[in-house]
């Protein structure tokens, strides 16, 4: 039972069962005029965007588009951000959420994940736009990874992504549960999109995946129902952990995370029962953390509850 990914375990399955990509999507090269661009712009509320092979492709390519500079990356967060900027030769500083506001003026690029993974911290639109203005006024850039934003679209910066110095990353991997399709989007000003397109080259997404993505992004009925369902499931997971005195320190509609010195031991004991969680080891920025994704069905919920009750750890040691 894999609870380590934060991927929606009940993703856009109905749409895939009702309709499969036509044979032509396998026989032809991907075409930009297949409706995906318009569907994505409508869904995100963005002026323009670039489809990419998952947001990971953009995370690796964007650092290559700037001269060597000072980069602040929110920590803890998705590790690939810092890794990509370091690999491209930039000076990278890991900054905790509480220190970001004062760190803006000392860096040329600031990278945040919003809502953050794994802490669940969510920055409000006004704060982020203020940071963007401070960066853009001197040629800097704010990059916002919104991989977990789909359940709370009102907090997205997609509508502002056409302005220079702002790049927003989105993906179909988490909310839609289509991680294997490798479909993501970069929302930014046209000049930035053109540079990134040149770096990545043509046909970054295969034809069948583009077809599925367009259908999923256009399925408004499923999206509304899933947002409501995930809210209920997230509250259930929060309560289940809290009942075991594993009070969540943060989370989103797709995961809950706990901070405890016993994170490794809990992770190992659950793994011995065939339940995978995501372990974040202690760093200078944070204590050990364990992230739990959502079970897929009622038998899995019951299995998780039973496993938590069987943890061999004194209750007074569970929370940090």
C-alpha atoms as a printed R data frame, in Angstrom:
    type eleno elety resid chain resno       x      y       z
1   ATOM     1    CA   UNK     A     1   0.000  0.000   0.000
2   ATOM     2    CA   UNK     A     2   1.857  3.045  -1.253
3   ATOM     3    CA   UNK     A     3   1.077  6.223   0.699
4   ATOM     4    CA   UNK     A     4   4.451  7.784  -0.090
5   ATOM     5    CA   UNK     A     5   3.689  9.750  -3.259
6   ATOM     6    CA   UNK     A     6   0.927 12.235  -2.452
7   ATOM     7    CA   UNK     A     7  -0.763 11.214  -5.713
8   ATOM     8    CA   UNK     A     8  -4.551 11.072  -5.754
9   ATOM     9    CA   UNK     A     9  -5.305  7.321  -5.420
10  ATOM    10    CA   UNK     A    10  -8.678  7.851  -7.116
11  ATOM    11    CA   UNK     A    11  -7.500  9.892 -10.083
12  ATOM    12    CA   UNK     A    12  -9.204 10.671 -13.345
13  ATOM    13    CA   UNK     A    13 -10.202  7.049 -13.852
14  ATOM    14    CA   UNK     A    14 -13.755  7.412 -15.112
15  ATOM    15    CA   UNK     A    15 -12.647  9.497 -18.047
16  ATOM    16    CA   UNK     A    16  -9.970  6.960 -18.998
17  ATOM    17    CA   UNK     A    17 -12.434  4.067 -18.778
18  ATOM    18    CA   UNK     A    18 -15.052  5.789 -20.933
19  ATOM    19    CA   UNK     A    19 -12.703  6.852 -23.690
20  ATOM    20    CA   UNK     A    20  -9.246  5.800 -24.775
21  ATOM    21    CA   UNK     A    21  -6.909  7.715 -27.106
22  ATOM    22    CA   UNK     A    22  -7.768  7.041 -30.759
23  ATOM    23    CA   UNK     A    23  -5.352  5.142 -32.936
24  ATOM    24    CA   UNK     A    24  -4.336  8.327 -34.733
25  ATOM    25    CA   UNK     A    25  -2.626  9.631 -31.585
26  ATOM    26    CA   UNK     A    26  -0.211  6.708 -31.769
27  ATOM    27    CA   UNK     A    27   0.454  6.987 -35.491
28  ATOM    28    CA   UNK     A    28   1.099 10.722 -35.831
29  ATOM    29    CA   UNK     A    29   3.597 13.102 -34.287
30  ATOM    30    CA   UNK     A    30   2.067 15.236 -31.511
31  ATOM    31    CA   UNK     A    31   0.375 18.379 -32.816
32  ATOM    32    CA   UNK     A    32   0.228 21.712 -31.001
33  ATOM    33    CA   UNK     A    33  -3.238 22.421 -32.430
34  ATOM    34    CA   UNK     A    34  -4.911 19.420 -30.759
35  ATOM    35    CA   UNK     A    35  -6.832 21.458 -28.173
36  ATOM    36    CA   UNK     A    36  -4.531 20.838 -25.212
37  ATOM    37    CA   UNK     A    37  -3.162 24.382 -25.068
38  ATOM    38    CA   UNK     A    38  -6.620 25.954 -24.975
39  ATOM    39    CA   UNK     A    39  -7.970 23.426 -22.460
40  ATOM    40    CA   UNK     A    40  -5.012 24.042 -20.137
41  ATOM    41    CA   UNK     A    41  -5.271 27.835 -20.392
42  ATOM    42    CA   UNK     A    42  -8.989 27.638 -19.605
43  ATOM    43    CA   UNK     A    43  -8.462 25.280 -16.661
44  ATOM    44    CA   UNK     A    44  -5.636 27.257 -15.062
45  ATOM    45    CA   UNK     A    45  -6.953 30.694 -15.998
46  ATOM    46    CA   UNK     A    46  -3.641 31.543 -17.667
47  ATOM    47    CA   UNK     A    47  -2.939 33.746 -20.691
48  ATOM    48    CA   UNK     A    48  -0.301 31.396 -22.083
49  ATOM    49    CA   UNK     A    49   1.636 28.272 -21.191
50  ATOM    50    CA   UNK     A    50   3.961 25.579 -22.450
51  ATOM    51    CA   UNK     A    51   3.098 21.871 -22.130
52  ATOM    52    CA   UNK     A    52   6.098 19.884 -20.877
53  ATOM    53    CA   UNK     A    53   6.863 16.275 -19.935
54  ATOM    54    CA   UNK     A    54   5.851 16.749 -16.324
55  ATOM    55    CA   UNK     A    55   6.959 19.728 -14.249
56  ATOM    56    CA   UNK     A    56  10.208 17.837 -13.600
57  ATOM    57    CA   UNK     A    57  11.322 18.582 -17.166
58  ATOM    58    CA   UNK     A    58  10.902 22.292 -16.524
59  ATOM    59    CA   UNK     A    59  12.571 22.108 -13.111
60  ATOM    60    CA   UNK     A    60  15.695 20.689 -14.755
61  ATOM    61    CA   UNK     A    61  15.708 23.048 -17.746
62  ATOM    62    CA   UNK     A    62  14.839 26.459 -16.279
63  ATOM    63    CA   UNK     A    63  18.148 26.895 -14.366
64  ATOM    64    CA   UNK     A    64  20.003 26.589 -17.680
65  ATOM    65    CA   UNK     A    65  18.255 29.680 -19.034
66  ATOM    66    CA   UNK     A    66  19.798 32.159 -16.569
67  ATOM    67    CA   UNK     A    67  23.383 33.331 -15.996
68  ATOM    68    CA   UNK     A    68  24.947 32.138 -12.746
69  ATOM    69    CA   UNK     A    69  23.177 33.839  -9.855
70  ATOM    70    CA   UNK     A    70  22.082 33.576  -6.218
71  ATOM    71    CA   UNK     A    71  19.031 31.363  -5.721
72  ATOM    72    CA   UNK     A    72  16.872 30.929  -2.633
73  ATOM    73    CA   UNK     A    73  14.921 27.670  -2.436
74  ATOM    74    CA   UNK     A    74  12.248 27.030   0.166
75  ATOM    75    CA   UNK     A    75  13.278 24.244   2.556
76  ATOM    76    CA   UNK     A    76  12.150 21.695   3.285
77  ATOM    77    CA   UNK     A    77  10.423 21.241  -0.071
78  ATOM    78    CA   UNK     A    78  10.755 19.184  -3.245
79  ATOM    79    CA   UNK     A    79  14.474 18.343  -3.360
80  ATOM    80    CA   UNK     A    80  14.792 18.458  -7.152
81  ATOM    81    CA   UNK     A    81  14.504 22.266  -7.207
82  ATOM    82    CA   UNK     A    82  17.702 22.890  -5.277
83  ATOM    83    CA   UNK     A    83  19.452 20.002  -7.030
84  ATOM    84    CA   UNK     A    84  18.703 21.409 -10.493
85  ATOM    85    CA   UNK     A    85  19.966 24.905  -9.690
86  ATOM    86    CA   UNK     A    86  23.123 23.567  -8.041
87  ATOM    87    CA   UNK     A    87  23.767 21.283 -10.989
88  ATOM    88    CA   UNK     A    88  23.518 24.273 -13.346
89  ATOM    89    CA   UNK     A    89  26.241 26.073 -11.369
90  ATOM    90    CA   UNK     A    90  24.182 28.567  -9.376
91  ATOM    91    CA   UNK     A    91  24.723 29.525  -5.747
92  ATOM    92    CA   UNK     A    92  21.816 27.998  -3.824
93  ATOM    93    CA   UNK     A    93  20.667 28.808  -0.309
94  ATOM    94    CA   UNK     A    94  17.986 26.760   1.445
95  ATOM    95    CA   UNK     A    95  15.629 29.120   3.262
96  ATOM    96    CA   UNK     A    96  12.826 28.198   5.658
97  ATOM    97    CA   UNK     A    97   9.375 29.707   5.150
98  ATOM    98    CA   UNK     A    98   9.691 32.134   8.042
99  ATOM    99    CA   UNK     A    99  12.894 33.667   6.628
100 ATOM   100    CA   UNK     A   100  11.873 33.994   2.970
101 ATOM   101    CA   UNK     A   101  10.477 37.504   3.268
102 ATOM   102    CA   UNK     A   102  13.801 38.924   4.411
103 ATOM   103    CA   UNK     A   103  15.791 36.778   1.963
104 ATOM   104    CA   UNK     A   104  14.084 38.098  -1.177
105 ATOM   105    CA   UNK     A   105  16.357 41.130  -1.622
106 ATOM   106    CA   UNK     A   106  19.546 39.061  -1.323
107 ATOM   107    CA   UNK     A   107  18.713 36.666  -4.176
108 ATOM   108    CA   UNK     A   108  18.106 36.851  -7.914
109 ATOM   109    CA   UNK     A   109  15.764 33.858  -8.088
110 ATOM   110    CA   UNK     A   110  13.417 32.565  -5.403
111 ATOM   111    CA   UNK     A   111  11.780 29.129  -5.684
112 ATOM   112    CA   UNK     A   112   8.781 28.204  -3.548
113 ATOM   113    CA   UNK     A   113   6.388 25.254  -3.548
114 ATOM   114    CA   UNK     A   114   2.826 26.358  -2.820
115 ATOM   115    CA   UNK     A   115   1.166 24.632  -1.041
116 ATOM   116    CA   UNK     A   116   4.478 23.351   0.180
117 ATOM   117    CA   UNK     A   117   5.431 19.713   0.149
118 ATOM   118    CA   UNK     A   118   5.833 18.302   2.780
119 ATOM   119    CA   UNK     A   119   4.958 21.011   5.317
120 ATOM   120    CA   UNK     A   120   1.636 22.100   3.802
121 ATOM   121    CA   UNK     A   121   2.533 25.779   4.247
122 ATOM   122    CA   UNK     A   122   0.476 27.916   1.866
123 ATOM   123    CA   UNK     A   123   1.577 31.440   0.926
124 ATOM   124    CA   UNK     A   124  -1.206 33.897   0.134
125 ATOM   125    CA   UNK     A   125  -1.442 35.551  -3.270
126 ATOM   126    CA   UNK     A   126  -0.670 39.046  -1.974
127 ATOM   127    CA   UNK     A   127   2.555 37.917  -0.298
128 ATOM   128    CA   UNK     A   128   3.785 36.132  -3.395
129 ATOM   129    CA   UNK     A   129   2.931 39.028  -5.695
130 ATOM   130    CA   UNK     A   130   4.830 41.353  -3.373
131 ATOM   131    CA   UNK     A   131   7.886 39.094  -3.565
132 ATOM   132    CA   UNK     A   132   7.550 38.925  -7.335
133 ATOM   133    CA   UNK     A   133   7.454 42.720  -7.620
134 ATOM   134    CA   UNK     A   134  10.585 43.091  -5.523
135 ATOM   135    CA   UNK     A   135  12.423 40.507  -7.624
136 ATOM   136    CA   UNK     A   136  11.191 41.637 -11.033
137 ATOM   137    CA   UNK     A   137  12.098 45.273 -10.356
138 ATOM   138    CA   UNK     A   138  15.775 44.268 -10.567
139 ATOM   139    CA   UNK     A   139  15.541 41.546 -13.191
140 ATOM   140    CA   UNK     A   140  14.937 38.689 -10.783
141 ATOM   141    CA   UNK     A   141  12.424 35.860 -10.957
142 ATOM   142    CA   UNK     A   142   9.931 34.152  -8.666
143 ATOM   143    CA   UNK     A   143   9.252 30.487  -9.461
144 ATOM   144    CA   UNK     A   144   6.173 28.938  -7.849
145 ATOM   145    CA   UNK     A   145   5.664 25.179  -8.023
146 ATOM   146    CA   UNK     A   146   1.916 24.600  -7.670
147 ATOM   147    CA   UNK     A   147   1.907 20.806  -7.958
148 ATOM   148    CA   UNK     A   148  -0.615 20.526  -5.098
149 ATOM   149    CA   UNK     A   149  -2.698 23.604  -5.959
150 ATOM   150    CA   UNK     A   150  -5.566 21.991  -7.908
151 ATOM   151    CA   UNK     A   151  -7.783 21.482  -4.863
152 ATOM   152    CA   UNK     A   152  -7.503 25.180  -3.909
153 ATOM   153    CA   UNK     A   153  -7.321 27.067  -7.245
154 ATOM   154    CA   UNK     A   154  -8.232 30.407  -5.662
155 ATOM   155    CA   UNK     A   155  -4.713 30.548  -4.175
156 ATOM   156    CA   UNK     A   156  -2.973 30.092  -7.543
157 ATOM   157    CA   UNK     A   157  -0.820 32.706  -9.277
158 ATOM   158    CA   UNK     A   158  -1.802 31.363 -12.704
159 ATOM   159    CA   UNK     A   159  -3.787 34.493 -13.582
160 ATOM   160    CA   UNK     A   160  -0.649 36.636 -13.066
161 ATOM   161    CA   UNK     A   161   1.797 34.328 -14.838
162 ATOM   162    CA   UNK     A   162   1.938 36.445 -18.020
163 ATOM   163    CA   UNK     A   163   4.034 39.069 -16.215
164 ATOM   164    CA   UNK     A   164   7.803 39.102 -16.581
165 ATOM   165    CA   UNK     A   165   9.766 37.588 -13.726
166 ATOM   166    CA   UNK     A   166   7.109 35.065 -12.701
167 ATOM   167    CA   UNK     A   167   7.040 31.367 -13.587
168 ATOM   168    CA   UNK     A   168   4.319 29.002 -12.353
169 ATOM   169    CA   UNK     A   169   4.640 25.224 -12.634
170 ATOM   170    CA   UNK     A   170   1.615 22.915 -12.776
171 ATOM   171    CA   UNK     A   171   1.199 19.186 -13.285
172 ATOM   172    CA   UNK     A   172  -1.440 16.502 -13.855
173 ATOM   173    CA   UNK     A   173   0.409 14.084 -11.597
174 ATOM   174    CA   UNK     A   174  -1.106 14.782  -8.168
175 ATOM   175    CA   UNK     A   175  -4.760 15.919  -8.289
176 ATOM   176    CA   UNK     A   176  -5.600 14.118 -11.536
177 ATOM   177    CA   UNK     A   177  -3.578 11.045 -10.573
178 ATOM   178    CA   UNK     A   178  -1.942 10.929 -14.009
179 ATOM   179    CA   UNK     A   179   1.704 10.878 -12.939
180 ATOM   180    CA   UNK     A   180   2.535  8.173 -15.472
181 ATOM   181    CA   UNK     A   181   1.340 10.313 -18.384
182 ATOM   182    CA   UNK     A   182   4.155 12.823 -17.638
183 ATOM   183    CA   UNK     A   183   2.155 15.957 -18.425
184 ATOM   184    CA   UNK     A   184   2.953 19.330 -16.898
185 ATOM   185    CA   UNK     A   185   2.725 23.003 -17.810
186 ATOM   186    CA   UNK     A   186   4.883 26.079 -17.445
187 ATOM   187    CA   UNK     A   187   2.880 29.289 -17.089
188 ATOM   188    CA   UNK     A   188   4.944 32.378 -17.866
189 ATOM   189    CA   UNK     A   189   5.451 35.330 -20.196
190 ATOM   190    CA   UNK     A   190   5.803 34.410 -23.880
191 ATOM   191    CA   UNK     A   191   9.488 35.366 -23.987
192 ATOM   192    CA   UNK     A   192  10.312 32.920 -21.195
193 ATOM   193    CA   UNK     A   193   8.171 30.217 -22.774
194 ATOM   194    CA   UNK     A   194   9.965 30.596 -26.094
195 ATOM   195    CA   UNK     A   195  13.380 30.231 -24.440
196 ATOM   196    CA   UNK     A   196  12.250 27.149 -22.552
197 ATOM   197    CA   UNK     A   197  10.708 25.617 -25.682
198 ATOM   198    CA   UNK     A   198  14.028 26.019 -27.500
199 ATOM   199    CA   UNK     A   199  15.852 24.325 -24.630
200 ATOM   200    CA   UNK     A   200  13.454 21.361 -24.450
201 ATOM   201    CA   UNK     A   201  12.979 20.824 -28.182
202 ATOM   202    CA   UNK     A   202   9.851 19.602 -30.011
203 ATOM   203    CA   UNK     A   203   7.315 16.916 -29.041
204 ATOM   204    CA   UNK     A   204   7.919 16.935 -25.316
205 ATOM   205    CA   UNK     A   205   4.609 15.120 -24.666
206 ATOM   206    CA   UNK     A   206   3.455 12.103 -26.637
207 ATOM   207    CA   UNK     A   207   0.185 12.173 -28.554
208 ATOM   208    CA   UNK     A   208  -1.891  9.797 -26.385
209 ATOM   209    CA   UNK     A   209  -0.857 11.642 -23.211
210 ATOM   210    CA   UNK     A   210  -1.832 14.987 -24.781
211 ATOM   211    CA   UNK     A   211  -5.222 13.526 -25.710
212 ATOM   212    CA   UNK     A   212  -5.857 12.255 -22.161
213 ATOM   213    CA   UNK     A   213  -4.688 15.538 -20.640
214 ATOM   214    CA   UNK     A   214  -7.079 17.599 -22.764
215 ATOM   215    CA   UNK     A   215 -10.004 15.396 -21.723
216 ATOM   216    CA   UNK     A   216  -9.090 15.510 -18.024
217 ATOM   217    CA   UNK     A   217  -8.603 19.286 -17.985
218 ATOM   218    CA   UNK     A   218 -11.999 19.752 -19.639
219 ATOM   219    CA   UNK     A   219 -13.889 17.473 -17.234
220 ATOM   220    CA   UNK     A   220 -15.351 20.113 -14.913
221 ATOM   221    CA   UNK     A   221 -17.895 17.776 -13.297
222 ATOM   222    CA   UNK     A   222 -15.184 15.359 -12.162
223 ATOM   223    CA   UNK     A   223 -12.967 18.196 -10.926
224 ATOM   224    CA   UNK     A   224 -15.650 19.731  -8.689
225 ATOM   225    CA   UNK     A   225 -16.653 16.364  -7.240
226 ATOM   226    CA   UNK     A   226 -13.021 15.369  -6.629
227 ATOM   227    CA   UNK     A   227 -12.204 18.587  -4.774
228 ATOM   228    CA   UNK     A   228 -15.053 17.886  -2.382
229 ATOM   229    CA   UNK     A   229 -14.034 14.247  -1.969
230 ATOM   230    CA   UNK     A   230 -10.399 15.080  -1.267
231 ATOM   231    CA   UNK     A   231 -11.394 17.614   1.372
232 ATOM   232    CA   UNK     A   232 -13.355 14.902   3.192
233 ATOM   233    CA   UNK     A   233 -10.575 12.334   2.859
234 ATOM   234    CA   UNK     A   234  -7.942 14.774   4.081
235 ATOM   235    CA   UNK     A   235  -9.976 15.499   7.203
236 ATOM   236    CA   UNK     A   236 -10.381 11.760   7.768
237 ATOM   237    CA   UNK     A   237  -6.630 11.166   7.499
238 ATOM   238    CA   UNK     A   238  -5.959 14.077   9.859
239 ATOM   239    CA   UNK     A   239  -8.346 12.578  12.396
240 ATOM   240    CA   UNK     A   240  -6.946  9.069  12.042
241 ATOM   241    CA   UNK     A   241  -3.406 10.251  12.772
242 ATOM   242    CA   UNK     A   242  -4.540 12.547  15.558
243 ATOM   243    CA   UNK     A   243  -6.398  9.684  17.263
244 ATOM   244    CA   UNK     A   244  -3.087  7.801  17.440
245 ATOM   245    CA   UNK     A   245  -1.425 10.871  18.983
246 ATOM   246    CA   UNK     A   246   0.369 11.540  15.690
247 ATOM   247    CA   UNK     A   247  -1.009 15.049  15.361
248 ATOM   248    CA   UNK     A   248  -0.277 16.362  11.824
249 ATOM   249    CA   UNK     A   249   2.037 19.352  11.685
250 ATOM   250    CA   UNK     A   250   0.870 20.289   8.198
251 ATOM   251    CA   UNK     A   251  -0.710 18.957   5.069
252 ATOM   252    CA   UNK     A   252  -2.907 19.458   2.035
253 ATOM   253    CA   UNK     A   253  -5.909 17.695   0.570
254 ATOM   254    CA   UNK     A   254  -3.575 14.952  -0.708
255 ATOM   255    CA   UNK     A   255  -1.329 14.329   2.293
256 ATOM   256    CA   UNK     A   256  -0.744 14.904   5.991
257 ATOM   257    CA   UNK     A   257   2.678 15.037   7.609
258 ATOM   258    CA   UNK     A   258   3.894 14.634  11.165
259 ATOM   259    CA   UNK     A   259   7.035 15.935  12.843
260 ATOM   260    CA   UNK     A   260   8.538 13.535  15.362
261 ATOM   261    CA   UNK     A   261  11.887 12.197  16.471
262 ATOM   262    CA   UNK     A   262  10.374  8.742  15.928
263 ATOM   263    CA   UNK     A   263   9.724  9.337  12.193
264 ATOM   264    CA   UNK     A   264  12.276  6.747  11.043
265 ATOM   265    CA   UNK     A   265  11.022  4.080  13.443
266 ATOM   266    CA   UNK     A   266   7.389  4.631  12.455
267 ATOM   267    CA   UNK     A   267   8.370  4.597   8.781
268 ATOM   268    CA   UNK     A   268  10.187  1.286   9.238
269 ATOM   269    CA   UNK     A   269   7.425 -0.382  11.232
270 ATOM   270    CA   UNK     A   270   4.772  0.593   8.692
271 ATOM   271    CA   UNK     A   271   7.008 -0.621   5.861
272 ATOM   272    CA   UNK     A   272   7.286 -3.996   7.588
273 ATOM   273    CA   UNK     A   273   3.499 -4.176   7.292
274 ATOM   274    CA   UNK     A   274   3.650 -3.297   3.603
275 ATOM   275    CA   UNK     A   275   2.618  0.343   4.027
276 ATOM   276    CA   UNK     A   276   4.957  2.864   2.410
277 ATOM   277    CA   UNK     A   277   5.257  6.434   3.681
278 ATOM   278    CA   UNK     A   278   7.607  9.275   2.733
279 ATOM   279    CA   UNK     A   279  10.390  9.922   5.227
280 ATOM   280    CA   UNK     A   280  12.092 13.326   5.432
281 ATOM   281    CA   UNK     A   281  15.175 13.072   7.583
282 ATOM   282    CA   UNK     A   282  16.251 15.823   9.951
283 ATOM   283    CA   UNK     A   283  18.090 18.817   8.464
284 ATOM   284    CA   UNK     A   284  19.396 22.116   9.778
285 ATOM   285    CA   UNK     A   285  16.021 23.560   8.766
286 ATOM   286    CA   UNK     A   286  13.704 20.934  10.263
287 ATOM   287    CA   UNK     A   287  13.154 17.922  12.491
288 ATOM   288    CA   UNK     A   288  12.420 14.480  11.008
289 ATOM   289    CA   UNK     A   289   9.080 14.366   9.209
290 ATOM   290    CA   UNK     A   290   6.821 11.605   7.915
291 ATOM   291    CA   UNK     A   291   4.283 12.198   5.132
292 ATOM   292    CA   UNK     A   292   1.147 10.103   4.672
293 ATOM   293    CA   UNK     A   293  -0.801 10.057   1.426
294 ATOM   294    CA   UNK     A   294  -4.457  9.044   1.110
295 ATOM   295    CA   UNK     A   295  -5.618  5.404   1.118
296 ATOM   296    CA   UNK     A   296  -7.487  4.431  -2.044
297 ATOM   297    CA   UNK     A   297 -10.525  2.652  -0.589
298 ATOM   298    CA   UNK     A   298 -12.201  1.514   2.612
299 ATOM   299    CA   UNK     A   299 -10.122 -1.689   3.038
300 ATOM   300    CA   UNK     A   300  -6.968  0.429   2.803
301 ATOM   301    CA   UNK     A   301  -8.321  2.898   5.371
302 ATOM   302    CA   UNK     A   302  -8.987  0.024   7.749
303 ATOM   303    CA   UNK     A   303  -5.551 -1.450   7.073
304 ATOM   304    CA   UNK     A   304  -3.846  1.854   7.874
305 ATOM   305    CA   UNK     A   305  -5.843  2.288  11.060
306 ATOM   306    CA   UNK     A   306  -4.902 -1.221  12.213
307 ATOM   307    CA   UNK     A   307  -1.218 -0.659  11.398
308 ATOM   308    CA   UNK     A   308  -1.134  2.599  13.342
309 ATOM   309    CA   UNK     A   309  -2.650  0.907  16.373
310 ATOM   310    CA   UNK     A   310   0.047 -1.780  16.218
311 ATOM   311    CA   UNK     A   311   2.987  0.652  16.235
312 ATOM   312    CA   UNK     A   312   5.412 -0.418  18.956
313 ATOM   313    CA   UNK     A   313   6.299  3.035  20.227
314 ATOM   314    CA   UNK     A   314   5.465  4.559  23.638
315 ATOM   315    CA   UNK     A   315   2.752  7.163  23.158
316 ATOM   316    CA   UNK     A   316   4.670  9.864  25.019
317 ATOM   317    CA   UNK     A   317   7.478  9.618  22.419
318 ATOM   318    CA   UNK     A   318   5.318  9.992  19.328
319 ATOM   319    CA   UNK     A   319   5.324 13.757  18.971
320 ATOM   320    CA   UNK     A   320   8.346 16.027  18.930
